[in-house]
Amino acid sequence: MPRAKFKTLTEQMFYILLCLSEEKCGMDIMEEIPARTGGRVQVGPGTLYNLLEQFVGAGLIRQTRAEGRRRSYILTQAGQAALKEEYDRLCRQAEDYRRFAPKEDAP
């Protein structure tokens, strides 16, 4: 059974939505994600603009401005809910790890 679109988010999706808690354009997002993650997460323009289009179509973000080719976006309530749902899912995974991962032997 295929997973529902955006039921779980990739790391890149998560950080794009997180950045859009404030209005930003694509270039701002591409610069902000590596800055927030210490360079651990990068998003290329093809991936970014494809995801932005999909997020708009799914109602997770909305376009706020268009100046020439520069477009700005912000989270919708549905996007905020999806971001929070993903955060909660990740917290449950981390808690499961803390409870069930093998413990290192104390010296």
C-alpha positions in Angstrom: 0.0 0.0 0.0 1.6 3.3 -1.0 2.1 5.9 1.7 -0.1 9.0 1.7 1.6 12.0 0.2 3.3 14.1 2.9 2.2 11.7 5.7 5.8 11.6 6.6 8.3 14.2 5.5 11.9 13.8 4.2 14.5 15.8 6.0 14.5 18.3 3.2 10.7 18.7 3.3 10.8 19.2 7.0 13.3 22.0 6.8 11.6 23.7 3.9 8.4 23.9 5.9 10.2 24.9 9.0 11.8 27.8 7.1 8.4 28.9 5.9 7.0 29.7 9.3 8.1 33.2 8.1 7.6 34.4 4.5 10.6 33.6 2.3 11.5 33.2 -1.3 13.3 30.1 -2.7 16.8 31.6 -2.6 16.3 32.5 1.1 15.2 28.9 1.8 18.2 27.4 0.0 20.6 29.6 2.1 18.8 29.2 5.4 18.6 25.4 5.5 22.4 24.8 5.5 22.8 27.6 7.9 20.2 26.1 10.4 21.7 22.6 10.1 25.4 23.4 10.1 25.6 22.3 6.4 24.3 18.9 7.2 21.2 19.4 5.0 21.3 21.0 1.5 18.5 21.5 -0.9 19.2 22.1 -4.6 17.0 24.3 -6.8 15.4 21.5 -8.7 14.3 19.7 -5.5 13.3 22.9 -3.8 11.1 24.3 -6.6 9.5 21.0 -7.2 8.6 20.6 -3.5 7.4 24.2 -3.3 5.0 23.5 -6.2 3.8 20.3 -4.6 3.3 22.0 -1.2 1.2 24.7 -2.8 -0.9 22.1 -4.6 -1.4 20.2 -1.3 -2.3 23.4 0.5 0.6 23.2 3.0 2.0 26.6 1.9 0.7 29.5 -0.1 2.4 32.0 -2.4 2.4 35.4 -0.9 4.2 37.5 -3.6 5.6 37.3 -7.1 8.1 39.8 -8.3 9.3 38.7 -11.8 10.7 35.2 -11.3 11.0 35.6 -7.5 8.2 34.1 -5.6 7.6 34.1 -1.8 5.8 31.6 0.3 4.5 31.0 3.8 3.0 28.1 5.8 -0.7 27.6 5.9 -2.5 26.1 8.9 -2.4 22.8 7.2 1.4 23.2 6.7 1.8 24.0 10.4 -0.2 20.9 11.3 1.9 18.7 9.0 5.1 20.1 10.4 3.9 19.5 14.0 2.8 16.0 13.2 6.2 15.2 11.7 7.9 16.7 14.8 5.7 14.6 17.1 6.5 11.5 15.0 10.3 12.1 15.3 10.0 12.7 19.0 8.2 9.3 19.4 11.0 7.6 17.4 13.7 9.2 19.6 11.8 8.1 22.7 11.6 4.5 21.4 15.3 4.6 20.8 16.0 5.8 24.4 13.8 3.0 25.7 14.8 0.1 23.6 18.3 0.7 22.2 21.0 -1.5 23.7 22.7 0.2 26.6 26.4 0.5 26.6 28.1 -1.3 29.5 29.1 1.0 32.3 32.9 1.1 32.8 
